[in-house]
Amino acid sequence: MSESDPGSGVASRDPVEARSWTWIGVVGVATAAYALCMLWPQVRRTEALGERVDALRAEVAAAQAERDALVAESQALEADPSAIERALRRRLRFLRTGEQVFAPPRDG
């Protein structure tokens, strides 16, 4: 151990030991800076991919819900013969002979 400076109360350091600690600090800071520069773009990319995965999962859920609705409609059409007529009349606005459509007056 080094001798103390009697007036300051602080131990004097060996210059070789101080230089080695300086190099350790420089290498540590350089390593941290390198890691930050290399890893930060990967972190941002991972976050962006996570957001994309969430969006795709929502899209898949919407597609599955639409598919389930279409399957239910298909089963209803197969089970009830009059359902086909109702679906065509609703979608294509077909009328039977003698039927009339009454539309409410438009504001304007």
WOSUL-V71929 format. One record per run of one state. SS is the DSSP state (hx for helix, st for strand, lp for the rest). FROM is the first residue (numbers start at 0). TO is the last residue. If there is no record, write none. Layout:
{{SS & FROM & TO} {SS & FROM & TO}}
This chain:
{{lp & 0 & 2} {st & 3 & 3} {lp & 4 & 9} {st & 10 & 10} {lp & 11 & 13} {hx & 14 & 78} {lp & 79 & 79} {hx & 80 & 91} {lp & 92 & 107}}
